[in-house]
């Protein structure tokens, strides 16, 4: 069995798209996933599966059960380990946020982004993730909305602590710890 993390976009933010974690775990359980766990209220689901989960299936199940259109991005435990290992800002972990994109970025698309448009903020683009260095925090940051506008692809952002926790949870599940 492999382990995965589903990252749900835009739930429990600003009073909209309210989803209770027990309901979310139940939906994933009904989809046949094993050892379903959630982490904090922002839509992070860790689970085991014998086959690669399909985001469309998860999104439809969420829509059917909750009446909400929620974008879902899935990463494997291995993917998350690569995300952690690929951090281009390792000495600034408290200031790092990762945007997970729904589909791989092309070089042509990535080249449209100016990495240091709003100093001291910066962005580094990988194929399926973007790393933001935001020394003044996410709340008033200008780089993430700018990048989202330029790229025009669905993405969801997590802070570095959450990324590390999800990586650890997915790895432990996969290794049976």
C-alpha positions in Angstrom: 0.0 0.0 0.0 1.2 3.5 -0.8 0.4 6.6 1.1 -0.9 9.9 -0.3 -1.9 13.4 0.8 -4.9 15.2 -0.6 -4.7 18.9 -0.4 -8.1 20.6 -0.6 -8.2 24.1 -1.9 -10.1 26.9 -0.1 -11.9 25.1 2.7 -12.5 26.5 6.1 -11.0 29.9 5.0 -12.8 33.1 5.9 -16.0 31.4 6.9 -16.7 29.8 3.6 -16.7 26.2 2.4 -16.9 25.0 6.0 -16.0 21.3 6.2 -15.8 19.3 9.4 -12.8 17.0 9.6 -14.8 13.9 10.7 -17.0 14.3 7.7 -14.0 14.6 5.4 -12.4 11.5 6.9 -15.7 9.6 6.4 -15.9 10.6 2.7 -12.4 9.4 2.1 -13.2 6.2 3.9 -16.2 5.6 1.8 -14.0 6.0 -1.3 -12.1 2.9 0.0 -9.0 4.6 1.3 -7.3 3.2 4.3 -6.0 4.8 7.5 -7.5 8.1 6.8 -6.2 11.0 8.9 -6.6 14.8 8.7 -4.2 17.5 9.8 -5.5 20.8 11.0 -8.7 22.4 9.5 -7.3 23.6 6.2 -8.0 20.5 4.2 -5.1 18.1 4.5 -6.0 14.4 4.3 -3.4 11.6 4.6 -4.5 8.2 3.5 -3.4 4.8 2.2 -4.4 3.3 -1.2 -3.5 0.3 -3.2 -3.9 2.2 -6.4 -3.1 5.8 -7.4 -6.1 7.9 -6.4 -7.9 10.0 -9.0 -8.5 13.6 -8.1 -11.7 13.7 -10.2 -13.2 10.8 -8.2 -12.3 12.6 -4.9 -13.7 16.0 -6.1 -17.0 14.3 -7.3 -17.3 12.5 -3.9 -16.8 15.8 -2.1 -19.3 17.6 -4.3 -21.9 14.8 -3.9 -21.5 14.7 -0.1 -21.0 18.4 0.7 -22.5 20.3 -2.2 -19.2 22.1 -2.6 -16.9 22.3 -5.6 -13.5 21.8 -4.0 -10.3 21.5 -6.0 -8.1 18.6 -4.8 -4.4 18.1 -5.4 -2.9 14.8 -4.5 0.7 14.0 -3.8 2.4 10.7 -2.8 4.6 10.3 0.2 7.5 10.1 -2.2 6.4 13.4 -3.9 6.4 15.1 -0.5 9.9 13.9 0.3 11.1 15.4 -3.0 9.3 18.7 -2.2 11.1 18.9 1.2 14.5 17.9 -0.3 14.0 20.5 -3.1 13.5 23.5 -0.9 15.6 26.3 -2.4 15.3 28.4 0.8 16.5 25.9 3.4 17.9 28.5 5.7 14.6 30.3 5.9 12.2 27.5 6.8 10.0 29.7 9.0 9.4 32.0 5.9 8.7 29.3 3.3 5.4 28.4 1.8 4.8 25.8 -0.9 2.1 26.1 -3.6 1.1 22.8 -5.0 -0.2 23.1 -8.6 -2.8 20.9 -10.2 -0.8 20.1 -13.3 2.9 20.3 -14.2 4.2 23.8 -15.2 5.9 24.2 -18.6 9.1 26.2 -19.0 7.2 28.7 -21.2 4.6 29.2 -18.4 7.2 29.4 -15.7 9.3 31.9 -17.6 6.5 34.4 -17.4 7.0 34.8 -13.7 9.5 37.3 -12.4 11.1 35.6 -9.3 11.8 38.7 -7.3 9.1 41.1 -8.4 8.3 42.1 -4.8 11.5 42.1 -2.7 12.2 40.8 -0.1 9.8 38.2 -1.3 10.9 35.6 -3.8 9.5 32.6 -5.6 11.3 29.5 -7.0 9.4 27.4 -9.5 9.7 23.6 -9.7 7.7 21.4 -12.1 4.7 20.9 -9.8 5.4 23.2 -6.9 6.3 26.8 -6.2 8.4 27.7 -3.2 7.7 31.2 -1.8 10.1 32.9 0.5 7.9 35.4 2.4 9.9 37.0 5.2 6.9 39.2 6.2 4.4 36.3 6.2 1.6 35.2 3.9 -1.1 37.5 5.1 0.0 40.6 3.1 2.4 39.0 0.7 2.2 40.2 -2.9 4.1 37.4 -4.7 1.6 34.5 -4.3 -1.4 36.4 -5.8 0.9 37.8 -8.6 2.1 34.3 -9.4 -1.4 32.8 -9.3 -2.6 35.5 -11.8 0.4 35.0 -14.2 0.2 31.2 -14.2 -3.5 30.9 -14.1 -3.5 27.3 -12.8 -5.2 25.9 -9.7 -2.9 25.8 -6.7 -3.1 25.5 -3.0 -0.5 26.9 -0.5 0.8 25.4 2.7 3.3 26.7 5.1 6.6 24.9 5.6 5.6 23.4 9.0 2.5 21.9 7.5 4.5 20.5 4.5 6.9 18.9 6.9 4.2 17.4 9.1 2.3 16.0 6.1 5.5 14.5 4.7 6.1 12.8 8.1 2.6 11.6 8.4 2.6 10.1 4.8 6.0 8.5 5.3 5.1 7.0 8.6 1.9 5.6 7.2 3.7 4.1 4.2 6.4 2.6 6.4 3.8 1.3 8.9 5.4 3.2 11.8 
